[in-house]
């Protein structure tokens, strides 16, 4: 059985958020539901918080608790 390796390019994730954020006049949040679509919600959320994201969206309360644990109280999670 072969195995696969997933490499996460946090620079690309941050660049994508910056590009979207520059096109909006309001606040731009980040959706990190489903474990950031399999990338690791805490891992991705921490990188985006450092980039300036203040608002994160999850699908269920348990996900929000995990993201809160990773980020502390420095953000808003819905």
N, C-alpha and C positions, 0 to 999 in steps of 0.2 A: 504494500500500500504506500503510495507516495504522499508526501506532506507538502503543504503550501506555507509560504511565509508572507505575511503582510507587513509591509513597511509603511509607516505613517510619516508623511512629509508635513511636519508642523509649520514649516515656513510657507508652504503652499496654502495650508488652511488659513494661516494669518493673513497672507496676501489676498486670498479670496474675500475674507471679511473686510479688509481695508478697502478693496475695490468696490464692494457693495456699499460700505459705509460712506464712501466719498460721493456716491450717487444719490444719497438721501439727505433731506434737510432735518429729519427727526432722528431719534435714537434707533440704532440698529442692534437687535438682539441676536442670540444664537440658539438654534434648536439642537439639543444634545440628547434627545429621546432615543430609546432603544440602544443605550450605551454608546451614544454618539454614532449611531448606525454601525455598531460593531468596532469602532475605532478606540473606544475607551473614554467614557464621558468625563471622568475626572481629569484624565490626561489632556484631553482636548479643551475642556473648560478652563483649566489652569493656564494654558497657553493663550487662550482668547481673553481671559481676564487681564493678563499682562499686556495684551494688545490694546485694551481699553473697553472691552465688552463689559457692560454692567448688568444686563438682563439676559437670563437663560430660560429656555422653555423645555419642559420634560413632559412625558405622557402620563405618568402616574406618580403618586406621592413617594413611593419607594425610590424611584429614580431621583427625585428631588432631594431626598435625604442623602443619597450617595454623593450627589453633586455638592450639596451643602457641606458635607464632611470634607470634601476635597478643597473647597474654596473658603470655608469659614463664612463669616458674616459680611464679606466685602461685596456681595452682589444680591440681586433680586432674582428669585427663581419662581416660575409659574408652572 
